[in-house]
Amino acid sequence: MDERQRSALRFRVLGPVQAEAGGKPLRLGPLKQRLVLAVLLSQPNRPVSLDVLTETVWHGEPPRTARKNLHVYVSALRRVLTADAPGAPATGGRKGGGEEGDDAVGDMGTGPVRLMHEHGGYLLRVERTELDALIFEDLTRQGREAAAAGELDAAAALLRQALDLWRGRAFADLHDVPLLRAQAERLEEHFLSGYEDWSEAELERGGASTVAATIGELVERHPLRERLQAARMKAFYLLGRQAEGLAGYDRYRQLLARELGLTPSPALEAQYHALLAGGPGRPSAGPARTVLPADAADFTGRSRQVSELTETLGPGGRVALLVGPTGIGKTALAVRVAHLLRGRFPDGRILVAPRTAGGAPRSWQATLAELARLVRLSDQPGDDPARTLARWHAWLAGRKVLLILDDVPDETVARVLLPVEGESATLLTSRAQLAGLAPVRRVELPPYTMSEALELLGRIIGRRRLHGDLDAAREIVTAGGMLPLAVRASGLKLAVLRHLPLREYASRLADEEAVLDELAAGDIAVRPRLAHGWRDLSPSGRAALLRLGRLAPGRPFTLARAAVALGRDEAAALRELEALIGAGAVTSPAGEVTVDHAVYALPRLIHLYAREGTAYRLDQGRTTA
């Protein structure tokens, strides 16, 4: 071990929060100071706002000196970490003065910068080899990659190494703090998935006795996790303990029916029948394939749509289509529903996008090739698409899988990839209505209500700041057309610009020519998403949208008014409106009304995009959006 390794910092949160340098524990100070460190470690290498730190440390009841006290805690932690950092002197450098600009460099010596003031908060820089939670992520990823490649010994070893990092519940000594409790629950979910991956690899390599010796406690704590139940049943089966395996299955079946009204998956039923028969073969319980983004911690509203989708997407080959304009939150809702339906689709939940990163449609063959790689159906990139498609449908037919096709450009890709038979279900999201797709349950996603928009904004910028100028906050979310994407972009911008008053930002958004420029924070931006929708329109659709964009924003219009704007008779104008409705660029009446009484509307941001003429210039190649 070289000198750097002996003196390196290590942080641990998979258990009580600890830090050490050179193998020796560091004194982290009083409770509130340890809380500050724990919160920073829960979001390593990302700035944590002063509002979040204050809320966490003082449970929503901060003293008047809270900000000053935070500076004291941060300065003390910085001294502890800097003094023991590799190659850093214990003292020296400019002494911190207690202000944000000062304590960003004060007490730093000449060592590496660890704890920094950044974007109105504090950021703790941590290498991936220094924090046990990050090491756990890397080891589990490597273990899964080894398992996918058929390297079971390596997979089991890597996953076991990851699991051995745990010393109890994450943030165990600070678990009564809501923010840290939520992080602990998220990490616990990762631990359970990692354990399930390890148990399946270990069973495949002949380690049934090892699995049986360790899995019982987890099954008792998490009795509804089917992969744990399947692993325990398989371990008992391989060890010849048939009666224990049958009893475990029966308890699980009854619990599942009583708690959720569900039945075990076909894979688990197959294991049960193998146990019952006592046959010599090894039961098949291939690992579930879950390819999903993380569920948004600040997901807000949409209770009616969540309920409708979870009721619709039971096993049985059902298809749901989530429809709404750009920025309405379709992907976030689809991901939330997919996470909620984990127990209903034990054989996998897979999300793919039939578009490129730039928003261009992909062929169904390219999307199918990605799915085939994800579920390990194809080893050869040049496999015949027709053969791969047949294998894909056969793979789906024997499983309970939820397939999510996100941002579907047209009916073709969806129609080809949908399950043909069996218990799998599909959730599609699209700006377009995909009118040629049937049978399908369409769920329209409207803009946020005012209360939902304010709730999300408050979760991002802090409720105290929100309620400090609630009128300005209402103007901010209204300026973005109540779209979740616009609310998130506004919130993230305000979270970074802590000095910017809500009233001043609301004034910026009052300028219609500046709205699309203001609704951007890093890669969360409205304008590029609108550009994707523009590219999907036909030339005649683009021309019609530009003409409709000349109407006053925020005001519904009749067919007669649209005909004047479009320079068409009413029959031709109606056809153009219906084409734009199908593409998701115009909203239609909520109920059944005659043409004479129907009113239409352009979503606010689409309207502003058309009005400013950016779309036209993009089409002519004179600028980019």
C-alpha positions as CSV (number, residue, x, y, z in Angstrom):
1,M,0.0,0.0,0.0
2,D,1.5,3.3,-1.0
3,E,1.4,6.5,1.0
4,R,-1.7,7.9,-0.9
5,Q,-3.7,4.7,-0.1
6,R,-2.7,4.9,3.5
7,S,-3.9,8.5,3.9
8,A,-6.9,8.4,1.6
9,L,-10.3,9.5,2.8
10,R,-13.1,7.0,3.1
11,F,-16.8,7.7,3.7
12,R,-19.4,5.2,4.8
13,V,-23.2,5.7,4.8
14,L,-24.3,2.0,4.3
15,G,-24.8,1.8,8.1
16,P,-23.9,4.5,10.6
17,V,-22.3,7.5,9.0
18,Q,-18.6,7.4,9.3
19,A,-15.4,8.8,7.8
20,E,-11.8,7.8,8.1
21,A,-8.4,8.8,6.8
22,G,-5.6,6.3,6.5
23,G,-7.8,3.7,8.2
24,K,-8.3,5.8,11.3
25,P,-11.8,7.2,12.1
26,L,-12.4,10.9,12.0
27,R,-14.2,12.8,14.7
28,L,-17.2,14.3,12.9
29,G,-18.4,16.5,15.7
30,P,-21.8,17.1,17.2
31,L,-25.1,15.8,15.8
32,K,-26.0,18.8,13.7
33,Q,-22.5,18.8,12.1
34,R,-22.8,15.1,11.3
35,L,-26.2,15.8,9.8
36,V,-24.7,18.3,7.4
37,L,-22.0,15.8,6.3
38,A,-24.7,13.1,5.9
39,V,-26.9,15.3,3.7
40,L,-23.9,16.2,1.5
41,L,-22.9,12.5,1.3
42,S,-26.4,11.6,0.3
43,Q,-25.9,13.8,-2.8
44,P,-22.2,13.5,-3.5
45,N,-20.7,15.9,-6.1
46,R,-23.9,17.8,-6.3
47,P,-24.7,21.2,-4.7
48,V,-27.2,21.0,-1.8
49,S,-29.0,24.2,-1.2
50,L,-28.9,26.1,2.1
51,D,-32.7,25.7,2.4
52,V,-32.4,21.9,2.2
53,L,-29.6,21.8,4.8
54,T,-31.5,24.2,7.1
55,E,-34.7,22.1,6.8
56,T,-32.8,18.9,7.5
57,V,-30.7,20.1,10.4
58,W,-33.4,21.9,12.3
59,H,-36.5,19.9,11.2
60,G,-38.2,22.9,9.7
61,E,-37.8,25.1,12.8
62,P,-34.4,26.9,12.3
63,P,-33.1,29.5,14.7
64,R,-32.3,33.0,13.5
65,T,-28.7,32.1,13.6
66,A,-29.2,29.0,11.4
67,R,-27.2,30.3,8.4
68,K,-24.3,31.4,10.6
69,N,-24.4,28.0,12.3
70,L,-24.3,26.2,9.0
71,H,-21.1,28.1,8.1
72,V,-19.6,27.0,11.4
73,Y,-20.4,23.4,10.8
74,V,-19.1,23.5,7.3
75,S,-15.9,25.2,8.3
76,A,-15.4,22.6,11.0
77,L,-16.0,19.7,8.6
78,R,-13.7,21.3,6.0
79,R,-10.9,21.5,8.6
80,V,-11.4,17.8,9.5
81,L,-11.4,16.6,5.9
82,T,-8.6,18.9,4.7
83,A,-6.3,18.1,7.6
84,D,-6.5,14.4,6.8
85,A,-6.7,14.7,3.0
86,P,-3.8,13.1,1.0
87,G,-0.9,15.6,0.9
88,A,-2.7,18.4,2.6
89,P,-1.3,20.3,5.6
90,A,-3.4,20.4,8.8
91,T,-3.3,24.2,8.9
92,G,-2.5,27.2,6.8
93,G,-4.0,29.3,4.1
94,R,-6.5,32.1,4.6
95,K,-8.8,31.8,7.5
96,G,-12.5,31.7,6.8
97,G,-14.5,34.7,7.7
98,G,-17.9,33.1,8.0
99,E,-19.4,34.5,4.8
100,E,-20.3,32.3,1.8
101,G,-17.6,33.8,-0.3
102,D,-15.0,33.4,2.5
103,D,-15.8,30.0,3.8
104,A,-15.6,28.6,0.3
105,V,-11.8,28.8,0.6
106,G,-11.2,29.5,4.2
107,D,-9.4,26.9,6.4
108,M,-8.4,25.1,3.2
109,G,-4.6,25.1,3.5
110,T,-3.1,24.1,0.2
111,G,-4.8,20.7,0.0
112,P,-7.5,19.7,-2.5
113,V,-10.8,21.4,-2.4
114,R,-13.4,19.0,-0.8
115,L,-16.2,21.0,0.6
116,M,-17.2,24.0,-1.6
117,H,-19.7,26.7,-1.7
118,E,-21.5,26.5,-5.0
119,H,-24.8,27.5,-6.6
120,G,-26.3,28.9,-3.3
121,G,-25.4,25.8,-1.3
122,Y,-22.6,23.4,-0.5
123,L,-21.0,20.6,-2.5
124,L,-18.8,17.8,-1.2
125,R,-16.4,16.4,-3.8
126,V,-16.1,12.6,-3.4
127,E,-14.3,10.1,-5.7
128,R,-16.2,7.0,-6.6
129,T,-13.7,4.9,-4.7
130,E,-14.1,6.9,-1.5
131,L,-17.8,6.5,-0.7
132,D,-19.3,3.0,0.0
133,A,-22.6,3.8,-1.7
134,L,-20.8,4.7,-5.0
135,I,-18.5,1.7,-4.7
136,F,-21.7,-0.5,-4.2
137,E,-23.2,1.0,-7.4
138,D,-20.1,0.2,-9.4
139,L,-19.7,-3.3,-8.1
140,T,-23.3,-4.2,-8.7
141,R,-23.1,-2.8,-12.3
142,Q,-20.0,-4.8,-13.0
143,G,-21.6,-7.9,-11.5
144,R,-24.7,-7.6,-13.7
145,E,-22.5,-7.1,-16.7
146,A,-20.6,-10.3,-15.9
147,A,-23.9,-12.2,-15.4
148,A,-25.1,-11.0,-18.8
149,A,-21.9,-12.3,-20.3
150,G,-22.4,-15.7,-18.7
151,E,-19.4,-15.2,-16.3
152,L,-21.3,-16.5,-13.2
153,D,-18.3,-16.9,-10.9
154,A,-17.2,-13.3,-11.5
155,A,-20.7,-12.1,-11.2
156,A,-21.3,-13.8,-7.9
157,A,-18.0,-12.5,-6.5
158,L,-18.5,-8.9,-7.5
159,L,-22.1,-8.8,-6.2
160,R,-21.1,-10.5,-2.9
161,Q,-18.3,-7.9,-2.6
162,A,-20.9,-5.2,-3.1
163,L,-23.3,-6.6,-0.5
164,D,-20.5,-7.0,2.1
165,L,-20.2,-3.2,2.1
166,W,-23.4,-2.9,4.1
167,R,-23.1,-2.6,7.9
168,G,-26.8,-2.3,8.6
169,R,-29.4,0.2,7.4
170,A,-28.1,3.2,5.4
171,F,-27.7,6.3,7.5
172,A,-28.7,4.1,10.5
173,D,-27.7,6.6,13.2
174,L,-29.6,9.5,11.5
175,H,-32.7,7.6,10.3
176,D,-35.2,9.8,12.0
177,V,-34.4,12.6,9.5
178,P,-37.0,12.5,6.6
179,L,-34.5,13.4,3.8
180,L,-32.0,10.8,5.0
181,R,-34.8,8.2,5.6
182,A,-35.9,8.6,2.0
183,Q,-32.3,8.2,0.8
184,A,-32.0,5.1,3.0
185,E,-35.1,3.6,1.4
186,R,-33.8,4.2,-2.0
187,L,-30.5,2.5,-1.1
188,E,-32.3,-0.4,0.5
189,E,-34.1,-1.0,-2.8
190,H,-30.7,-1.1,-4.6
191,F,-29.5,-3.5,-1.9
192,L,-32.4,-5.9,-2.4
193,S,-32.0,-5.8,-6.2
194,G,-28.3,-6.5,-5.8
195,Y,-29.0,-9.4,-3.4
196,E,-31.5,-10.9,-5.8
197,D,-28.9,-10.7,-8.6
198,W,-26.3,-12.3,-6.4
199,S,-28.6,-15.1,-5.3
200,E,-29.6,-16.0,-8.9
201,A,-25.9,-16.0,-10.0
202,E,-24.9,-18.0,-6.9
203,L,-27.7,-20.6,-7.6
204,E,-26.6,-21.0,-11.2
205,R,-23.0,-21.7,-10.1
206,G,-24.1,-24.4,-7.6
207,G,-24.2,-22.3,-4.4
208,A,-27.7,-23.3,-3.2
209,S,-26.6,-23.9,0.4
210,T,-25.0,-20.4,0.6
211,V,-28.2,-18.8,-0.6
212,A,-30.5,-20.9,1.7
213,A,-28.3,-19.9,4.7
214,T,-28.7,-16.1,4.1
215,I,-32.0,-15.5,2.3
216,G,-34.5,-16.3,5.0
217,E,-34.3,-13.0,7.0
218,L,-34.7,-10.9,3.8
219,V,-37.8,-13.0,2.7
220,E,-39.4,-12.4,6.1
221,R,-38.7,-8.6,5.9
222,H,-39.9,-8.4,2.3
223,P,-42.4,-11.1,1.7
224,L,-43.9,-9.6,-1.5
225,R,-40.6,-9.6,-3.4
226,E,-41.1,-12.4,-5.9
227,R,-37.5,-12.7,-6.9
228,L,-36.5,-13.4,-3.3
229,Q,-39.3,-16.0,-3.0
230,A,-38.2,-17.6,-6.3
231,A,-34.5,-17.8,-5.2
232,R,-35.4,-19.4,-1.8
233,M,-37.7,-21.9,-3.5
234,K,-35.0,-22.8,-6.0
235,A,-32.4,-23.1,-3.3
236,F,-34.6,-25.5,-1.3
237,Y,-35.4,-27.5,-4.5
238,L,-31.7,-27.9,-5.3
239,L,-31.0,-29.0,-1.7
240,G,-33.8,-31.6,-1.7
241,R,-35.8,-29.7,0.8
242,Q,-39.1,-30.0,-1.1
243,A,-41.5,-29.6,1.8
244,E,-40.0,-26.2,2.8
245,G,-40.1,-24.9,-0.7
246,L,-43.8,-25.9,-1.2
247,A,-44.7,-24.3,2.2
248,G,-43.0,-21.1,1.3
249,Y,-44.8,-20.9,-2.1
250,D,-48.2,-21.5,-0.5
251,R,-47.6,-18.7,2.1
252,Y,-46.5,-16.3,-0.7
253,R,-49.5,-17.2,-2.9
254,Q,-52.0,-16.5,0.0
255,L,-50.2,-13.3,0.9
256,L,-50.2,-12.1,-2.7
257,A,-53.9,-12.8,-3.1
258,R,-54.8,-11.2,0.3
259,E,-52.7,-8.1,0.0
260,L,-52.8,-7.3,-3.8
261,G,-55.4,-9.6,-5.3
262,L,-52.7,-11.1,-7.6
263,T,-51.4,-14.5,-8.4
264,P,-47.7,-15.6,-8.7
265,S,-46.0,-15.2,-12.0
266,P,-45.8,-18.1,-14.6
267,A,-42.1,-18.5,-13.8
268,L,-42.8,-19.0,-10.1
269,E,-45.7,-21.3,-10.8
270,A,-43.3,-23.4,-13.0
271,Q,-40.9,-23.7,-10.1
272,Y,-43.8,-24.7,-7.8
273,H,-44.9,-27.5,-10.2
274,A,-41.3,-28.7,-10.5
275,L,-41.1,-28.9,-6.7
276,L,-44.4,-30.7,-6.5
277,A,-43.3,-33.2,-9.1
278,G,-39.9,-33.7,-7.4
279,G,-38.4,-34.1,-10.9
280,P,-34.6,-34.2,-11.5
281,G,-34.5,-31.1,-13.7
282,R,-33.5,-27.7,-12.4
283,P,-36.4,-25.3,-12.4
284,S,-36.1,-22.3,-14.7
285,A,-36.4,-18.8,-13.1
286,G,-34.5,-16.5,-15.4
287,P,-33.8,-13.1,-13.8
288,A,-36.3,-10.3,-14.5
289,R,-35.1,-7.6,-16.9
290,T,-35.7,-4.2,-15.5
291,V,-34.6,-1.3,-17.6
292,L,-36.1,1.9,-16.1
293,P,-35.0,5.4,-15.1
294,A,-35.2,6.2,-11.5
295,D,-38.6,7.3,-10.2
296,A,-38.6,11.1,-9.7
297,A,-38.3,11.8,-6.0
298,D,-40.4,15.0,-6.4
299,F,-43.0,13.5,-8.7
300,T,-46.2,15.6,-8.2
301,G,-49.9,15.2,-8.8
302,R,-51.4,13.0,-11.6
303,S,-53.3,10.8,-9.1
304,R,-56.2,10.3,-11.4
305,Q,-54.0,9.3,-14.4
306,V,-51.9,7.0,-12.1
307,S,-55.0,5.3,-10.9
308,E,-56.4,4.9,-14.5
309,L,-53.1,3.5,-15.8
310,T,-52.5,1.1,-12.9
311,E,-56.0,-0.3,-13.3
312,T,-55.6,-0.7,-17.1
313,L,-52.2,-2.3,-17.2
314,G,-52.9,-5.6,-15.6
315,P,-51.4,-8.7,-17.1
316,G,-53.5,-9.8,-20.1
317,G,-52.0,-8.1,-23.1
318,R,-53.5,-4.7,-22.5
319,V,-52.2,-1.5,-24.2
320,A,-52.4,2.0,-22.8
321,L,-51.4,5.2,-24.6
322,L,-50.5,8.3,-22.6
323,V,-51.0,11.3,-24.8
324,G,-50.1,15.0,-24.4
325,P,-48.1,17.9,-25.8
326,T,-44.4,18.5,-25.4
327,G,-43.4,19.0,-21.8
328,I,-46.6,17.7,-20.2
329,G,-44.7,15.0,-18.2
330,K,-45.6,11.8,-20.1
331,T,-42.3,10.1,-19.4
332,A,-42.2,10.9,-15.7
333,L,-45.7,9.5,-15.3
334,A,-44.9,6.4,-17.3
335,V,-41.8,5.8,-15.2
336,R,-43.8,6.3,-11.9
337,V,-46.5,3.8,-13.1
338,A,-43.9,1.3,-14.1
339,H,-42.3,1.4,-10.7
340,L,-45.6,1.0,-9.0
341,L,-46.4,-2.1,-11.1
342,R,-43.2,-3.9,-10.1
343,G,-45.2,-6.7,-8.3
344,R,-47.6,-7.1,-11.2
345,F,-44.9,-7.7,-13.8
346,P,-42.2,-9.8,-12.1
347,D,-40.6,-10.9,-15.3
348,G,-39.5,-7.3,-16.3
349,R,-40.3,-3.7,-17.0
350,I,-38.4,-2.3,-20.0
351,L,-38.4,1.2,-21.3
352,V,-37.0,2.1,-24.7
353,A,-37.4,5.2,-26.9
354,P,-38.1,4.7,-30.6
355,R,-36.3,7.9,-31.2
356,T,-32.6,9.0,-31.3
357,A,-31.2,11.4,-28.6
358,G,-31.9,14.3,-31.1
359,G,-35.6,13.4,-31.4
360,A,-35.5,11.8,-34.8
361,P,-37.6,8.7,-35.3
362,R,-35.8,5.3,-35.3
363,S,-36.9,2.4,-37.5
364,W,-38.7,-0.4,-35.8
365,Q,-35.7,-2.7,-36.7
366,A,-33.4,-0.4,-34.7
367,T,-35.7,-0.3,-31.7
368,L,-36.2,-4.1,-31.9
369,A,-32.4,-4.6,-32.0
370,E,-32.1,-2.6,-28.8
371,L,-34.8,-4.7,-27.1
372,A,-33.2,-7.9,-28.3
373,R,-29.9,-6.9,-26.7
374,L,-31.5,-5.9,-23.5
375,V,-33.2,-9.3,-23.0
376,R,-30.3,-11.2,-24.5
377,L,-32.2,-12.6,-27.4
378,S,-29.6,-11.9,-30.1
379,D,-25.9,-12.4,-30.0
380,Q,-25.2,-11.3,-33.5
381,P,-25.7,-7.6,-34.6
382,G,-26.6,-8.7,-38.1
383,D,-29.4,-11.1,-37.2
384,D,-32.4,-11.1,-39.6
385,P,-35.0,-8.7,-38.2
386,A,-37.9,-11.0,-39.0
387,R,-36.3,-13.8,-37.1
388,T,-35.5,-11.5,-34.2
389,L,-39.0,-10.2,-34.1
390,A,-40.4,-13.8,-33.9
391,R,-38.1,-14.5,-31.0
392,W,-39.1,-11.2,-29.3
393,H,-42.8,-12.1,-29.5
394,A,-42.1,-15.6,-28.3
395,W,-40.0,-14.3,-25.4
396,L,-42.9,-11.9,-24.4
397,A,-45.6,-14.6,-24.7
398,G,-44.2,-16.7,-21.9
399,R,-43.7,-13.9,-19.4
400,K,-45.4,-11.1,-17.5
401,V,-43.5,-8.1,-18.8
402,L,-44.4,-4.4,-18.9
403,L,-43.0,-2.8,-22.1
404,I,-42.8,1.0,-22.2
405,L,-42.3,2.7,-25.6
406,D,-41.5,6.3,-24.8
407,D,-42.2,9.1,-27.3
408,V,-43.6,6.9,-30.1
409,P,-43.5,8.7,-33.4
410,D,-46.1,6.7,-35.3
411,E,-48.2,3.5,-35.2
412,T,-45.8,1.3,-37.1
413,V,-43.1,0.9,-34.5
414,A,-45.8,0.3,-31.8
415,R,-47.8,-2.2,-33.8
416,V,-44.8,-4.3,-34.7
417,L,-43.4,-4.5,-31.1
418,L,-46.6,-5.0,-29.2
419,P,-47.0,-8.4,-27.5
420,V,-49.0,-10.8,-29.8
421,E,-50.2,-13.0,-27.0
422,G,-49.7,-13.8,-23.4
423,E,-49.7,-11.8,-20.2
424,S,-47.4,-8.9,-21.0
425,A,-48.7,-5.4,-21.3
426,T,-47.6,-2.2,-23.0
427,L,-47.5,1.5,-22.1
428,L,-47.0,3.9,-24.9
429,T,-46.3,7.7,-24.6
430,S,-46.7,10.0,-27.6
431,R,-47.4,13.6,-28.6
432,A,-49.6,12.1,-31.4
433,Q,-52.9,10.4,-31.0
434,L,-51.8,7.3,-33.0
435,A,-55.3,7.1,-34.3
436,G,-54.6,3.9,-36.3
437,L,-53.6,1.9,-33.3
438,A,-56.3,-0.3,-31.8
439,P,-57.3,-1.6,-29.4
440,V,-55.7,0.8,-27.0
441,R,-56.8,2.7,-23.8
442,R,-56.0,6.4,-24.4
443,V,-55.2,8.5,-21.3
444,E,-55.0,12.3,-22.0
445,L,-52.6,14.2,-19.8
446,P,-53.6,17.8,-19.2
447,P,-51.4,20.7,-17.8
448,Y,-51.0,20.9,-14.1
449,T,-53.5,22.5,-11.9
450,M,-52.3,25.6,-10.1
451,S,-51.9,23.7,-6.8
452,E,-49.9,20.9,-8.5
453,A,-47.6,23.4,-10.3
454,L,-46.9,25.3,-7.1
455,E,-46.3,22.1,-5.2
456,L,-43.6,21.0,-7.7
457,L,-42.1,24.5,-7.7
458,G,-42.0,24.5,-3.9
459,R,-40.3,21.1,-3.8
460,I,-37.5,22.4,-6.0
461,I,-36.9,25.9,-4.6
462,G,-38.1,25.3,-1.0
463,R,-41.5,26.0,0.4
464,R,-40.4,28.9,2.5
465,R,-39.1,30.7,-0.6
466,L,-42.3,29.8,-2.5
467,H,-44.6,31.2,0.1
468,G,-42.4,34.3,0.5
469,D,-44.0,35.6,-2.8
470,L,-46.8,33.3,-3.7
471,D,-48.3,35.8,-6.2
472,A,-45.0,35.8,-8.2
473,A,-44.8,32.0,-8.0
474,R,-48.3,31.8,-9.5
475,E,-47.2,34.1,-12.4
476,I,-44.1,32.0,-13.0
477,V,-46.0,28.7,-13.4
478,T,-48.7,30.4,-15.5
479,A,-46.1,31.8,-17.8
480,G,-45.0,28.3,-18.6
481,G,-48.5,27.2,-19.4
482,M,-48.7,25.0,-16.3
483,L,-46.4,22.4,-18.0
484,P,-44.4,20.3,-15.7
485,L,-41.3,20.7,-17.9
486,A,-41.6,24.5,-17.7
487,V,-42.2,24.4,-13.9
488,R,-39.1,22.2,-13.5
489,A,-37.0,24.4,-15.7
490,S,-38.1,27.5,-13.7
491,G,-37.5,25.8,-10.4
492,L,-34.0,24.5,-11.2
493,K,-33.0,27.9,-12.5
494,L,-34.3,29.6,-9.3
495,A,-32.6,26.9,-7.2
496,V,-29.2,27.8,-8.9
497,L,-29.8,31.6,-8.8
498,R,-30.6,31.9,-5.1
499,H,-30.1,35.6,-5.3
500,L,-32.9,36.0,-7.9
501,P,-36.2,37.2,-6.4
502,L,-39.3,35.4,-7.6
503,R,-40.8,38.7,-8.5
504,E,-37.9,39.6,-10.8
505,Y,-38.0,36.2,-12.5
506,A,-41.8,36.5,-13.0
507,S,-41.2,39.9,-14.7
508,R,-38.8,38.3,-17.1
509,L,-41.4,35.7,-18.0
510,A,-44.0,38.4,-18.6
511,D,-42.1,39.2,-21.7
512,E,-43.5,36.7,-24.3
513,E,-40.5,37.1,-26.5
514,A,-38.2,36.0,-23.6
515,V,-40.2,33.1,-22.2
516,L,-38.6,30.3,-24.1
517,D,-35.1,31.6,-23.4
518,E,-35.8,31.9,-19.7
519,L,-37.3,28.4,-19.4
520,A,-33.9,26.6,-19.4
521,A,-31.7,25.3,-16.7
522,G,-28.7,23.2,-18.0
523,D,-30.1,20.4,-20.2
524,I,-33.6,20.9,-18.8
525,A,-34.9,23.3,-21.5
526,V,-38.2,23.8,-23.3
527,R,-37.1,25.1,-26.7
528,P,-35.3,21.9,-27.9
529,R,-38.3,19.7,-27.0
530,L,-40.6,22.1,-29.0
531,A,-38.2,21.8,-31.9
532,H,-38.6,18.0,-31.9
533,G,-42.4,18.4,-32.1
534,W,-42.0,20.9,-35.0
535,R,-39.8,18.5,-36.9
536,D,-42.6,15.8,-36.7
537,L,-45.1,18.0,-38.4
538,S,-45.7,17.8,-42.2
539,P,-44.9,20.9,-44.2
540,S,-48.6,21.8,-44.4
541,G,-48.9,21.3,-40.7
542,R,-46.0,23.6,-40.0
543,A,-47.5,26.3,-42.3
544,A,-50.8,26.0,-40.5
545,L,-49.2,26.2,-37.1
546,L,-47.4,29.4,-38.1
547,R,-50.6,31.0,-39.2
548,L,-52.5,29.9,-36.0
549,G,-49.6,31.3,-34.0
550,R,-50.7,34.8,-35.1
551,L,-53.8,34.5,-32.9
552,A,-53.7,36.0,-29.4
553,P,-52.0,33.6,-27.0
554,G,-54.0,32.1,-24.2
555,R,-57.4,32.5,-26.0
556,P,-59.4,29.6,-27.4
557,F,-60.6,30.0,-30.9
558,T,-63.5,28.7,-33.0
559,L,-63.4,26.9,-36.3
560,A,-64.6,30.2,-38.0
561,R,-61.7,32.1,-36.4
562,A,-59.2,29.4,-37.4
563,A,-60.5,29.4,-41.0
564,V,-59.8,33.2,-41.2
565,A,-56.3,32.7,-39.8
566,L,-55.6,29.8,-42.1
567,G,-57.0,31.4,-45.2
568,R,-59.2,28.4,-45.8
569,D,-62.9,27.6,-46.0
570,E,-64.2,25.9,-42.9
571,A,-64.2,22.4,-44.3
572,A,-60.4,22.7,-45.2
573,A,-59.7,24.5,-41.9
574,L,-61.3,21.6,-40.0
575,R,-59.1,19.1,-41.7
576,E,-56.0,21.0,-40.9
577,L,-57.1,21.4,-37.2
578,E,-57.8,17.7,-36.9
579,A,-54.4,16.9,-38.4
580,L,-52.7,19.2,-35.8
581,I,-54.8,17.6,-33.0
582,G,-53.6,14.2,-34.1
583,A,-50.0,15.5,-34.0
584,G,-50.5,16.9,-30.5
585,A,-50.0,20.6,-31.6
586,V,-53.6,21.7,-31.0
587,T,-56.0,20.7,-28.2
588,S,-59.5,19.7,-28.9
589,P,-62.8,20.1,-27.0
590,A,-63.0,17.9,-23.9
591,G,-66.5,16.6,-24.6
592,E,-68.7,15.8,-27.6
593,V,-69.8,19.1,-29.3
594,T,-70.9,20.0,-32.8
595,V,-68.4,21.7,-35.1
596,D,-70.3,25.0,-34.8
597,H,-69.8,25.0,-31.0
598,A,-66.3,23.6,-30.7
599,V,-63.4,25.7,-29.4
600,Y,-59.7,24.9,-29.9
601,A,-56.5,26.0,-28.4
602,L,-52.8,26.0,-28.9
603,P,-50.8,25.0,-25.8
604,R,-49.1,28.2,-24.6
605,L,-45.5,27.3,-25.3
606,I,-46.2,25.8,-28.7
607,H,-48.1,29.0,-29.5
608,L,-45.2,31.2,-28.4
609,Y,-42.8,29.0,-30.4
610,A,-44.9,29.5,-33.5
611,R,-45.3,33.2,-32.9
612,E,-41.6,34.0,-32.6
613,G,-41.0,32.4,-36.0
614,T,-38.1,30.2,-34.8
615,A,-39.8,27.2,-36.3
616,Y,-40.0,28.8,-39.8
617,R,-36.3,29.8,-39.7
618,L,-35.3,26.3,-38.6
619,D,-37.2,24.9,-41.5
620,Q,-35.4,27.2,-44.0
621,G,-32.0,26.2,-42.5
622,R,-31.2,29.8,-41.4
623,T,-30.9,29.0,-37.7
624,T,-31.1,26.3,-35.1
625,A,-33.5,25.8,-32.3
